[in-house]
């Protein structure tokens, strides 16, 4: 906490302290890292990437605010904002089948700004750590449909 002397009186500079607590810096969220990724989650995601099953499956993640870590969502209830890694059975127009691993960041309108900043600031670290290339963001969870995902994946051919 910094104190400022104004004519013999000391005043706390609360705004600077809040910014330091949230690890906020000037610049884009591309370079900002707010939360690290839990090592157990990294292992689980690597296993998930190379799984043998051919069905659609997902891993849902959240941020543990106290530990400042992206962790596995232990509850099956999805509460916004959310990170999702989704393995999707994609049937191409030419008949080929692939299983892209998609990263979906759900950050609905109306989330608390502090939550949005923590998730946005941690997204790139998670994507880079797990080496995901199909990264999507959605603001309205009602739009998260198979049609929406197929449209997004169509860009990758």
N, CA, C and O of each residue as an XYZ file, in Angstrom:
628
protein
N       0.832     -1.164      0.000
C       0.000      0.000      0.000
C       0.880      1.231      0.000
O       1.827      1.322      0.781
N       0.574      2.176     -0.869
C       1.369      3.386     -0.957
C       0.639      4.509     -0.246
O      -0.589      4.581     -0.272
N       1.403      5.384      0.387
C       0.840      6.539      1.061
C       1.352      7.789      0.382
O       2.485      7.838     -0.097
N       0.503      8.797      0.347
C       0.883     10.043     -0.308
C       0.755     11.171      0.715
O      -0.233     11.253      1.444
N       1.761     12.031      0.756
C       1.751     13.152      1.695
C       1.180     14.366      0.991
O       1.778     14.881      0.046
N       0.026     14.825      1.446
C      -0.615     16.021      0.900
C      -0.731     17.046      2.015
O      -1.680     16.992      2.797
N       0.198     17.967      2.109
C       0.138     19.014      3.116
C       0.124     18.480      4.531
O      -0.639     18.971      5.363
N       0.937     17.500      4.825
C       1.029     16.972      6.173
C       0.057     15.840      6.449
O       0.115     15.255      7.531
N      -0.836     15.499      5.525
C      -1.775     14.401      5.728
C      -1.388     13.240      4.815
O      -0.989     13.440      3.668
N      -1.513     12.024      5.347
C      -1.204     10.829      4.565
C      -2.511     10.241      4.033
O      -3.478     10.097      4.782
N      -2.541      9.900      2.734
C      -3.728      9.327      2.109
C      -3.334      8.031      1.403
O      -2.294      7.960      0.749
N      -4.173      7.016      1.544
C      -3.923      5.752      0.856
C      -4.324      5.899     -0.602
O      -5.358      6.489     -0.916
N      -3.525      5.377     -1.461
C      -3.856      5.378     -2.880
C      -4.525      4.047     -3.203
O      -3.888      3.118     -3.698
N      -5.821      3.974     -2.912
C      -6.571      2.728     -3.020
C      -6.649      2.201     -4.447
O      -6.602      0.991     -4.665
N      -6.768      3.096     -5.414
C      -6.887      2.630     -6.793
C      -5.660      1.840     -7.223
O      -5.779      0.800     -7.871
N      -4.464      2.342     -6.855
C      -3.248      1.623     -7.231
C      -3.198      0.264     -6.552
O      -2.775     -0.715     -7.166
N      -3.619      0.186     -5.302
C      -3.593     -1.085     -4.585
C      -4.536     -2.091     -5.237
O      -4.177     -3.257     -5.401
N      -5.737     -1.655     -5.610
C      -6.686     -2.555     -6.255
C      -6.121     -3.078     -7.569
O      -6.257     -4.261     -7.883
N      -5.495     -2.205     -8.327
C      -4.915     -2.638     -9.601
C      -3.812     -3.661     -9.376
O      -3.709     -4.636    -10.119
N      -2.983     -3.446     -8.350
C      -1.915     -4.397     -8.062
C      -2.496     -5.735     -7.626
O      -1.981     -6.782     -8.017
N      -3.552     -5.724     -6.829
C      -4.165     -6.963     -6.367
C      -4.715     -7.772     -7.521
O      -4.622     -8.999     -7.504
N      -5.277     -7.134     -8.508
C      -5.852     -7.837     -9.639
C      -4.821     -8.154    -10.716
O      -5.147     -8.744    -11.746
N      -3.581     -7.759    -10.470
C      -2.500     -8.022    -11.424
C      -2.792     -7.375    -12.770
O      -2.452     -7.932    -13.814
N      -3.407     -6.223    -12.752
C      -3.764     -5.568    -13.999
C      -2.649     -4.645    -14.432
O      -2.055     -3.938    -13.617
N      -2.375     -4.657    -15.707
C      -1.359     -3.794    -16.272
C      -1.928     -3.168    -17.531
O      -2.881     -3.687    -18.112
N      -1.359     -2.076    -17.945
C      -1.775     -1.484    -19.207
C      -1.365     -2.417    -20.330
O      -0.312     -3.051    -20.261
N      -2.168     -2.504    -21.336
C      -1.861     -3.370    -22.466
C      -2.986     -4.352    -22.696
O      -3.998     -4.327    -21.995
N      -2.809     -5.206    -23.667
C      -3.865     -6.133    -24.035
C      -3.826     -7.379    -23.162
O      -2.829     -7.661    -22.498
N      -4.940     -8.123    -23.178
C      -4.999     -9.370    -22.419
C      -4.121    -10.433    -23.066
O      -3.886    -11.480    -22.462
N      -3.630    -10.191    -24.278
C      -2.759    -11.139    -24.963
C      -1.487    -11.399    -24.157
O      -1.013    -12.534    -24.109
N      -0.920    -10.352    -23.516
C       0.331    -10.510    -22.800
C       0.135    -10.588    -21.288
O       1.077    -10.882    -20.552
N      -1.070    -10.327    -20.832
C      -1.359    -10.316    -19.414
C      -1.637    -11.733    -18.932
O      -2.473    -12.427    -19.511
N      -0.957    -12.168    -17.893
C      -1.206    -13.468    -17.290
C      -1.682    -13.222    -15.873
O      -0.931    -12.729    -15.031
N      -2.922    -13.566    -15.615
C      -3.490    -13.361    -14.294
C      -3.367    -14.623    -13.464
O      -2.939    -14.567    -12.311
N      -3.739    -15.761    -14.036
C      -3.741    -17.019    -13.294
C      -2.927    -18.079    -14.037
O      -2.942    -18.142    -15.266
N      -2.229    -18.897    -13.282
C      -1.512    -20.027    -13.864
C      -2.480    -21.185    -14.060
O      -3.632    -21.123    -13.632
N      -2.001    -22.243    -14.712
C      -2.810    -23.432    -14.963
C      -2.331    -24.540    -14.038
O      -1.137    -24.834    -13.975
N      -3.265    -25.152    -13.320
C      -2.954    -26.232    -12.396
C      -2.274    -27.381    -13.137
O      -2.736    -27.794    -14.201
N      -1.175    -27.901    -12.576
C      -0.409    -28.973    -13.231
C      -1.244    -30.233    -13.458
O      -1.101    -30.884    -14.492
N      -2.116    -30.588    -12.506
C      -2.988    -31.751    -12.685
C      -3.935    -31.552    -13.860
O      -4.238    -32.496    -14.590
N      -4.398    -30.324    -14.038
C      -5.276    -30.018    -15.160
C      -4.519    -30.141    -16.483
O      -5.061    -30.652    -17.463
N      -3.279    -29.679    -16.511
C      -2.462    -29.791    -17.727
C      -2.329    -31.265    -18.120
O      -2.479    -31.609    -19.292
N      -2.048    -32.135    -17.148
C      -1.921    -33.579    -17.426
C      -3.231    -34.141    -17.954
O      -3.245    -34.890    -18.930
N      -4.333    -33.776    -17.304
C      -5.642    -34.278    -17.715
C      -5.979    -33.826    -19.139
O      -6.531    -34.599    -19.922
N      -5.652    -32.589    -19.471
C      -5.928    -32.082    -20.814
C      -5.057    -32.762    -21.869
O      -5.513    -32.996    -22.988
N      -3.814    -33.079    -21.523
C      -2.957    -33.796    -22.471
C      -3.490    -35.203    -22.714
O      -3.480    -35.682    -23.848
N      -3.955    -35.871    -21.653
C      -4.564    -37.201    -21.808
C      -5.833    -37.102    -22.653
O      -6.101    -37.958    -23.497
N      -6.602    -36.054    -22.413
C      -7.849    -35.834    -23.143
C      -7.583    -35.645    -24.632
O      -8.336    -36.136    -25.473
N      -6.517    -34.936    -24.946
C      -6.157    -34.688    -26.353
C      -5.926    -35.993    -27.110
O      -6.267    -36.082    -28.289
N      -5.361    -36.995    -26.464
C      -4.999    -38.246    -27.135
C      -5.896    -39.413    -26.748
O      -5.497    -40.572    -26.865
N      -7.102    -39.111    -26.290
C      -8.027    -40.172    -25.895
C      -8.441    -40.997    -27.108
O      -8.398    -40.506    -28.236
N      -8.841    -42.246    -26.884
C      -9.178    -43.167    -27.973
C     -10.662    -43.151    -28.330
O     -11.032    -43.597    -29.416
N     -11.515    -42.650    -27.448
C     -12.949    -42.646    -27.697
C     -13.278    -41.754    -28.898
O     -12.550    -40.808    -29.199
N     -14.383    -42.070    -29.577
C     -14.764    -41.312    -30.770
C     -16.036    -40.493    -30.557
O     -16.587    -39.948    -31.512
N     -16.498    -40.403    -29.330
C     -17.695    -39.605    -29.060
C     -17.312    -38.171    -28.717
O     -16.143    -37.880    -28.465
N     -18.297    -37.276    -28.709
C     -18.070    -35.906    -28.293
C     -17.884    -35.898    -26.773
O     -18.578    -36.620    -26.058
N     -16.969    -35.100    -26.294
C     -16.711    -35.033    -24.850
C     -16.157    -33.654    -24.518
O     -15.636    -32.959    -25.391
N     -16.272    -33.261    -23.251
C     -15.815    -31.935    -22.843
C     -15.172    -31.977    -21.467
O     -15.503    -32.818    -20.631
N     -14.247    -31.053    -21.253
C     -13.684    -30.792    -19.935
C     -14.025    -29.338    -19.624
O     -13.731    -28.442    -20.415
N     -14.636    -29.116    -18.486
C     -15.033    -27.769    -18.092
C     -14.086    -27.297    -16.996
O     -13.793    -28.027    -16.050
N     -13.611    -26.056    -17.143
C     -12.633    -25.506    -16.203
C     -13.151    -24.211    -15.600
O     -14.035    -23.557    -16.154
N     -12.594    -23.860    -14.471
C     -12.930    -22.596    -13.823
C     -11.670    -22.049    -13.166
O     -10.633    -22.712    -13.133
N     -11.775    -20.841    -12.650
C     -10.651    -20.231    -11.935
C     -10.917    -20.303    -10.446
O     -11.983    -19.913     -9.969
N      -9.929    -20.808     -9.716
C      -9.955    -20.765     -8.257
C      -9.375    -19.414     -7.869
O      -8.163    -19.206     -7.932
N     -10.239    -18.512     -7.474
C      -9.836    -17.134     -7.203
C      -8.796    -17.059     -6.090
O      -7.854    -16.271     -6.177
N      -8.957    -17.871     -5.043
C      -8.028    -17.834     -3.912
C      -6.631    -18.311     -4.290
O      -5.634    -17.733     -3.858
N      -6.563    -19.373     -5.104
C      -5.272    -19.934     -5.499
C      -4.711    -19.287     -6.761
O      -3.553    -19.516     -7.111
N      -5.533    -18.470     -7.455
C      -5.137    -17.851     -8.718
C      -4.699    -18.919     -9.724
O      -3.661    -18.790    -10.374
N      -5.516    -19.985     -9.839
C      -5.226    -21.106    -10.722
C      -6.439    -21.458    -11.568
O      -7.575    -21.379    -11.100
N      -6.193    -21.849    -12.827
C      -7.233    -22.452    -13.635
C      -7.263    -23.928    -13.233
O      -6.245    -24.616    -13.298
N      -8.437    -24.405    -12.817
C      -8.566    -25.780    -12.327
C      -9.709    -26.493    -13.021
O     -10.514    -25.866    -13.711
N      -9.780    -27.799    -12.840
C     -10.877    -28.598    -13.345
C     -12.135    -28.208    -12.587
O     -12.108    -28.080    -11.363
N     -13.235    -28.019    -13.305
C     -14.523    -27.722    -12.661
C     -15.008    -29.018    -12.036
O     -15.378    -29.960    -12.738
N     -15.001    -29.057    -10.725
C     -15.364    -30.296    -10.045
C     -16.869    -30.513    -10.001
O     -17.332    -31.653     -9.965
N     -17.625    -29.440    -10.004
C     -19.069    -29.552    -10.076
C     -19.451    -29.635    -11.541
O     -18.760    -29.076    -12.393
N     -20.510    -30.307    -11.839
C     -20.921    -30.439    -13.236
C     -21.842    -29.312    -13.669
O     -22.293    -29.266    -14.814
N     -22.111    -28.420    -12.756
C     -22.923    -27.257    -13.079
C     -22.018    -26.197    -13.697
O     -21.007    -25.829    -13.099
N     -22.361    -25.709    -14.867
C     -21.548    -24.709    -15.548
C     -22.068    -23.322    -15.160
O     -23.219    -22.979    -15.426
N     -21.204    -22.543    -14.534
C     -21.569    -21.187    -14.152
C     -20.651    -20.224    -14.881
O     -19.434    -20.411    -14.869
N     -21.198    -19.202    -15.513
C     -20.368    -18.293    -16.306
C     -19.462    -17.459    -15.437
O     -19.787    -17.241    -14.270
N     -18.343    -16.981    -15.941
C     -17.705    -17.413    -17.198
C     -17.068    -18.787    -17.040
O     -16.849    -19.265    -15.927
N     -16.777    -19.408    -18.168
C     -16.305    -20.790    -18.155
C     -15.304    -21.027    -19.282
O     -15.398    -20.428    -20.353
N     -14.337    -21.918    -19.015
C     -13.449    -22.438    -20.057
C     -13.910    -23.863    -20.349
O     -14.160    -24.641    -19.428
N     -14.021    -24.201    -21.629
C     -14.418    -25.551    -22.019
C     -13.447    -26.046    -23.081
O     -13.166    -25.337    -24.048
N     -12.932    -27.264    -22.905
C     -12.178    -27.928    -23.965
C     -13.082    -29.053    -24.446
O     -13.470    -29.929    -23.673
N     -13.411    -29.017    -25.733
C     -14.418    -29.917    -26.283
C     -13.839    -30.718    -27.432
O     -13.315    -30.149    -28.390
N     -13.931    -32.039    -27.342
C     -13.508    -32.927    -28.423
C     -14.756    -33.251    -29.238
O     -15.705    -33.853    -28.735
N     -14.739    -32.843    -30.495
C     -15.931    -32.934    -31.335
C     -15.691    -33.847    -32.529
O     -14.687    -33.712    -33.228
N     -16.612    -34.774    -32.759
C     -16.530    -35.636    -33.945
C     -17.064    -34.843    -35.127
O     -18.268    -34.624    -35.253
N     -16.135    -34.409    -36.002
C     -16.472    -33.514    -37.118
C     -16.465    -34.283    -38.429
O     -15.431    -34.803    -38.847
N     -17.628    -34.352    -39.078
C     -17.772    -35.016    -40.371
C     -17.572    -33.974    -41.464
O     -18.399    -33.075    -41.619
N     -16.485    -34.082    -42.225
C     -16.190    -33.136    -43.296
C     -17.090    -33.411    -44.500
O     -17.622    -34.511    -44.647
N     -17.255    -32.411    -45.354
C     -18.092    -32.538    -46.550
C     -17.601    -33.647    -47.475
O     -18.400    -34.262    -48.180
N     -16.286    -33.909    -47.479
C     -15.726    -34.945    -48.363
C     -15.750    -36.341    -47.738
O     -15.195    -37.285    -48.301
N     -16.399    -36.472    -46.564
C     -16.540    -37.785    -45.932
C     -15.521    -38.097    -44.849
O     -15.703    -39.032    -44.070
N     -14.445    -37.310    -44.799
C     -13.451    -37.539    -43.749
C     -14.046    -37.239    -42.377
O     -14.972    -36.438    -42.247
N     -13.495    -37.897    -41.354
C     -13.904    -37.636    -39.969
C     -12.669    -37.189    -39.202
O     -11.611    -37.811    -39.296
N     -12.809    -36.105    -38.442
C     -11.709    -35.668    -37.572
C     -12.285    -35.381    -36.192
O     -13.499    -35.291    -36.011
N     -11.395    -35.241    -35.236
C     -11.788    -35.014    -33.851
C     -11.076    -33.779    -33.312
O     -10.180    -33.893    -32.475
N     -11.474    -32.592    -33.791
C     -10.793    -31.381    -33.331
C     -11.027    -31.129    -31.849
O     -12.108    -31.373    -31.312
N      -9.985    -30.637    -31.215
C     -10.056    -30.238    -29.818
C     -10.296    -28.733    -29.810
O      -9.427    -27.960    -30.212
N     -11.456    -28.325    -29.358
C     -11.865    -26.924    -29.404
C     -11.816    -26.312    -28.013
O     -12.234    -26.930    -27.034
N     -11.308    -25.107    -27.938
C     -11.322    -24.345    -26.691
C     -12.423    -23.297    -26.821
O     -12.415    -22.490    -27.750
N     -13.363    -23.314    -25.892
C     -14.475    -22.363    -25.925
C     -14.455    -21.569    -24.627
O     -14.516    -22.129    -23.533
N     -14.371    -20.267    -24.774
C     -14.392    -19.355    -23.627
C     -15.760    -18.704    -23.600
O     -16.108    -17.930    -24.491
N     -16.529    -19.020    -22.580
C     -17.857    -18.445    -22.412
C     -17.775    -17.322    -21.394
O     -17.446    -17.549    -20.230
N     -18.076    -16.114    -21.835
C     -18.055    -14.949    -20.953
C     -19.320    -14.128    -21.215
O     -19.278    -13.118    -21.917
N     -20.432    -14.567    -20.652
C     -21.709    -13.907    -20.918
C     -21.752    -12.458    -20.453
O     -21.068    -12.071    -19.506
N     -22.559    -11.679    -21.132
C     -22.798    -10.296    -20.741
C     -23.403    -10.316    -19.343
O     -24.253    -11.153    -19.039
N     -22.966     -9.397    -18.501
C     -23.519     -9.314    -17.159
C     -22.625     -9.909    -16.086
O     -22.927     -9.789    -14.899
N     -21.520    -10.553    -16.482
C     -20.577    -11.076    -15.487
C     -19.905     -9.896    -14.785
O     -19.774     -8.809    -15.348
N     -19.489    -10.133    -13.567
C     -18.769     -9.081    -12.843
C     -17.469     -8.761    -13.579
O     -16.794     -9.676    -14.052
N     -17.102     -7.478    -13.687
C     -15.879     -7.086    -14.400
C     -14.632     -7.785    -13.850
O     -13.744     -8.146    -14.622
N     -14.551     -7.979    -12.541
C     -13.395     -8.654    -11.946
C     -13.278    -10.082    -12.482
O     -12.182    -10.539    -12.805
N     -14.418    -10.786    -12.576
C     -14.422    -12.146    -13.114
C     -13.992    -12.140    -14.577
O     -13.155    -12.944    -14.985
N     -14.562    -11.237    -15.361
C     -14.229    -11.170    -16.778
C     -12.734    -10.929    -16.982
O     -12.124    -11.527    -17.869
N     -12.146    -10.060    -16.167
C     -10.714     -9.756    -16.309
C      -9.860    -10.967    -15.929
O      -8.869    -11.260    -16.598
N     -10.239    -11.669    -14.861
C      -9.473    -12.853    -14.454
C      -9.488    -13.912    -15.551
O      -8.449    -14.486    -15.879
N     -10.660    -14.170    -16.115
C     -10.781    -15.191    -17.153
C     -10.093    -14.755    -18.448
O      -9.345    -15.527    -19.047
N     -10.346    -13.524    -18.874
C      -9.729    -13.032    -20.109
C      -8.208    -13.012    -19.981
O      -7.497    -13.329    -20.934
N      -7.711    -12.640    -18.803
C      -6.271    -12.574    -18.587
C      -5.605    -13.927    -18.442
O      -4.383    -14.028    -18.552
N      -6.388    -14.974    -18.197
C      -5.843    -16.323    -18.015
C      -6.041    -17.199    -19.243
O      -5.405    -18.246    -19.365
N      -6.914    -16.785    -20.151
C      -7.268    -17.589    -21.325
C      -6.053    -17.941    -22.175
O      -5.853    -19.108    -22.511
N      -5.248    -16.959    -22.522
C      -4.124    -17.210    -23.429
C      -3.071    -18.125    -22.819
O      -2.479    -18.944    -23.523
N      -2.834    -17.995    -21.529
C      -1.878    -18.882    -20.844
C      -2.369    -20.327    -20.936
O      -1.586    -21.231    -21.229
N      -3.655    -20.548    -20.689
C      -4.233    -21.890    -20.763
C      -4.146    -22.437    -22.181
O      -3.721    -23.575    -22.379
N      -4.542    -21.643    -23.166
C      -4.505    -22.076    -24.570
C      -3.071    -22.431    -24.984
O      -2.847    -23.446    -25.643
N      -2.113    -21.599    -24.598
C      -0.705    -21.844    -24.935
C      -0.173    -23.079    -24.202
O       0.531    -23.893    -24.799
N      -0.499    -23.224    -22.935
C      -0.010    -24.355    -22.135
C      -0.476    -25.682    -22.705
O       0.285    -26.649    -22.740
N      -1.721    -25.731    -23.149
C      -2.303    -26.972    -23.654
C      -2.138    -27.100    -25.175
O      -2.492    -28.130    -25.748
N      -1.611    -26.077    -25.820
C      -1.344    -26.065    -27.257
C      -2.611    -26.298    -28.088
O      -2.675    -27.205    -28.918
N      -3.608    -25.457    -27.838
C      -4.855    -25.541    -28.580
C      -4.848    -24.502    -29.702
O      -4.360    -23.387    -29.517
N      -5.388    -24.868    -30.859
C      -5.390    -23.928    -31.982
C      -6.797    -23.489    -32.387
O      -6.953    -22.451    -33.031
N      -7.805    -24.247    -32.029
C      -9.185    -23.897    -32.364
C      -9.814    -23.238    -31.145
O     -10.376    -23.905    -30.276
N      -9.709    -21.922    -31.100
C     -10.111    -21.132    -29.932
C     -11.292    -20.251    -30.311
O     -11.232    -19.474    -31.264
N     -12.369    -20.391    -29.541
C     -13.577    -19.637    -29.821
C     -14.064    -18.960    -28.547
O     -13.812    -19.425    -27.436
N     -14.763    -17.857    -28.738
C     -15.341    -17.145    -27.603
C     -16.821    -16.931    -27.888
O     -17.219    -16.656    -29.019
N     -17.614    -17.062    -26.854
C     -19.050    -16.882    -27.012
C     -19.571    -16.030    -25.859
O     -19.174    -16.226    -24.711
N     -20.453    -15.096    -26.160
C     -21.006    -14.201    -25.140
C     -22.367    -14.684    -24.649
O     -22.710    -14.477    -23.485
N     -23.138    -15.318    -25.512
C     -24.469    -15.788    -25.150
C     -24.467    -17.315    -25.200
O     -24.374    -17.895    -26.282
N     -24.569    -17.965    -24.058
C     -24.467    -19.427    -24.002
C     -25.581    -20.121    -24.779
O     -25.434    -21.285    -25.152
N     -26.679    -19.439    -25.028
C     -27.763    -20.028    -25.820
C     -27.336    -20.223    -27.276
O     -27.918    -21.039    -27.990
N     -26.321    -19.474    -27.714
C     -25.810    -19.607    -29.082
C     -24.863    -20.800    -29.237
O     -24.500    -21.154    -30.359
N     -24.467    -21.411    -28.145
C     -23.525    -22.532    -28.178
C     -24.277    -23.795    -28.598
O     -24.777    -24.553    -27.766
N     -24.338    -23.994    -29.912
C     -25.049    -25.134    -30.495
C     -24.101    -25.901    -31.407
O     -23.007    -25.431    -31.720
N     -24.526    -27.066    -31.824
C     -23.719    -27.841    -32.761
C     -23.578    -27.097    -34.084
O     -22.514    -27.133    -34.703
N     -24.639    -26.423    -34.523
C     -24.582    -25.648    -35.765
C     -23.531    -24.541    -35.665
O     -22.754    -24.330    -36.596
N     -23.511    -23.834    -34.526
C     -22.529    -22.768    -34.294
C     -21.108    -23.331    -34.369
O     -20.236    -22.745    -35.010
N     -20.879    -24.485    -33.702
C     -19.548    -25.091    -33.687
C     -19.143    -25.565    -35.078
O     -18.001    -25.359    -35.489
N     -20.053    -26.192    -35.803
C     -19.743    -26.645    -37.170
C     -19.384    -25.462    -38.057
O     -18.478    -25.556    -38.885
N     -20.090    -24.350    -37.886
C     -19.789    -23.145    -38.670
C     -18.387    -22.644    -38.353
O     -17.632    -22.294    -39.260
N     -18.035    -22.608    -37.072
C     -16.701    -22.149    -36.658
C     -15.618    -23.096    -37.169
O     -14.569    -22.643    -37.626
N     -15.856    -24.385    -37.097
C     -14.869    -25.381    -37.545
C     -14.743    -25.413    -39.063
O     -13.700    -25.811    -39.583
N     -15.775    -25.006    -39.776
C     -15.739    -24.984    -41.233
C     -14.621    -24.092    -41.750
O     -14.098    -24.316    -42.842
N     -14.257    -23.085    -40.971
C     -13.162    -22.177    -41.327
C     -11.844    -22.949    -41.447
O     -10.987    -22.587    -42.252
N     -11.682    -24.003    -40.656
C     -10.426    -24.758    -40.644
C     -10.374    -25.826    -41.719
O      -9.342    -26.473    -41.899
N     -11.467    -26.022    -42.435
C     -11.501    -26.981    -43.547
C     -11.619    -28.328    -43.072
O     -11.662    -29.263    -43.872
